[in-house]
Every structure is written in C-alpha cells, then in structure tokens.
Amino acid sequence: MRNPIVAIAVVAAVGYGFFNSLGHMRGSGDSLAESKQNVVSYSTVDKAMQAAKDSGRSTLKRFHELMAAGTPGTYTVKFPLTQNGATEHIWLQLVGYSDGSYIGLLADVPVNGNKYKMGDRMTVTEADVEDWMIKNGKVIYGGYTTRQALADMPKEQVAKYGLTFKD
C-alpha cells in the first residue's frame, strides 16, 4: 500500500483527459473536483515509478527521432509542476521545441492550486522532462509512467482502454 503522506500526484497517469476521453485537452467544463478524482498518488520512493521516469528521461533521444520522422499523433511531455508547496507530475501538449525547451499547453487541470490552469502556455526545459508520449488513437509511443500506472490498475479496467504501446 502506498503511503499518502509521502506522495506525489501523478495526474491520471497520462493526463486528466486521458481517462475521460482517451485524449488530452478537454473542454472548459472540467472542474477541479473532477480532476482530483483522477489523481493517482505514488510515494516518492516508489521504485517502479522512479524506474518508469528513468526510462522516460533516458529515451528522450527516441522521442526526438520520432518527432523528426513526423510520427503522427499528439506529442506530450510530463514534468513536475509545483504550487502551494505541493508537486504534481503533469502533461504538457507540445506546440514546439526550441533550444532544449519544449513549448506547449498544460494538458491537465492542476490540482494543487489555481496559479496555473489547463491550456496555459508553458515552457519546460529538457532537463525537467520525466516522461514523453506520442498518442495516435489507441497507439502510444513512450508513456513509461503511464505504463506503470496502468500496471498498478485492475486488469479489467486497463482492458477497457484497449491501448497498444510501441517501443
């Protein structure tokens, strides 16, 4: 069992919109109460999730290769977002990349405060990226923290998503 006192939020494993519509960037009807229902907490010492983040970071070169090849799909990166003294790990839907930084829009509703909101334009340095994902329908490249979160869910629930992971 996870210790909620030493927990970090992994917003819906792959983004708030993912578990609601298997995509990112939902409409403006999203509420903070709805998003908090979709937060998955992991201990900061959870070895499997730390290994998943390590995989995400160590395969960024592959992400760039897939981007350069024009792989179809929605491109996102996960990074830590801190506000009100709490850190959540949230997805950024990319609109560009320049000089070692990803430019994009927050793809989830932050749950630790109201300084940021879904759709806010942000820049995240490559050094801050914990994971990456290219999602085209139900096919996902990368998404190592997502894979781990799904591995921790009941198999019947995971089967409903019908996802295929590549790489």
ABEGO torsion letter per residue (X at the ends): XBBAABBBBBBGGAEAAAAAAGBBGBBAABBAAAAAAABBBBBAABAAAAAAAAAAAAAAAAAAAAAAAGBBEBBBBBBBBBBGGBBBBBBBBBABBBGGBBBBBBABBBAAEAABBBGBBBBBBAAABABBBBBBEABBBEGAAAAAAAAABBAAAAAAAGBBBBX
